[in-house]
């Protein structure tokens, strides 16, 4: 594993660069929303079996964004923990209006 980044603060600008395509960002956002909905539904209905869908939904939408729109390898493959954190920080930044789906 490449230890190029010593902190998430160093990693996040790289993460955003790897997510410069607006459709890729949108795919990440949709996947994150569906992950939250799945968690809520599984807990609310006490059907925890649905929690196995979380990685399928989250990574599925994100990887479609990378492979078909961004045309790069997801950071998850090299920086799994920073990448997961980056997904949620970018989600928060999109909700806060700090990142949009435009170039």
ChimeraX attribute file (.defattr): number of C-alpha atoms within 10 A of each C-alpha:
attribute: neighborCount
match mode: 1-to-1
recipient: residues
	/A:1	6
	/A:2	6
	/A:3	8
	/A:4	9
	/A:5	13
	/A:6	8
	/A:7	10
	/A:8	15
	/A:9	11
	/A:10	11
	/A:11	16
	/A:12	19
	/A:13	12
	/A:14	14
	/A:15	19
	/A:16	15
	/A:17	9
	/A:18	18
	/A:19	24
	/A:20	15
	/A:21	18
	/A:22	17
	/A:23	19
	/A:24	24
	/A:25	28
	/A:26	20
	/A:27	21
	/A:28	27
	/A:29	23
	/A:30	16
	/A:31	24
	/A:32	21
	/A:33	14
	/A:34	17
	/A:35	20
	/A:36	13
	/A:37	13
	/A:38	19
	/A:39	17
	/A:40	14
	/A:41	15
	/A:42	16
	/A:43	14
	/A:44	10
	/A:45	8
	/A:46	10
	/A:47	11
	/A:48	14
	/A:49	9
	/A:50	13
	/A:51	16
	/A:52	12
	/A:53	13
	/A:54	18
	/A:55	12
	/A:56	13
	/A:57	19
	/A:58	22
	/A:59	19
	/A:60	14
	/A:61	21
	/A:62	24
	/A:63	22
	/A:64	17
	/A:65	23
	/A:66	22
	/A:67	13
	/A:68	11
	/A:69	17
	/A:70	19
	/A:71	14
	/A:72	13
	/A:73	12
	/A:74	21
	/A:75	18
	/A:76	16
	/A:77	10
	/A:78	13
	/A:79	17
	/A:80	12
	/A:81	12
	/A:82	18
	/A:83	19
	/A:84	14
	/A:85	13
	/A:86	22
	/A:87	23
	/A:88	14
	/A:89	13
	/A:90	21
	/A:91	22
	/A:92	14
	/A:93	13
	/A:94	16
	/A:95	12
	/A:96	10
	/A:97	9
	/A:98	10
	/A:99	16
	/A:100	14
	/A:101	13
	/A:102	10
	/A:103	8
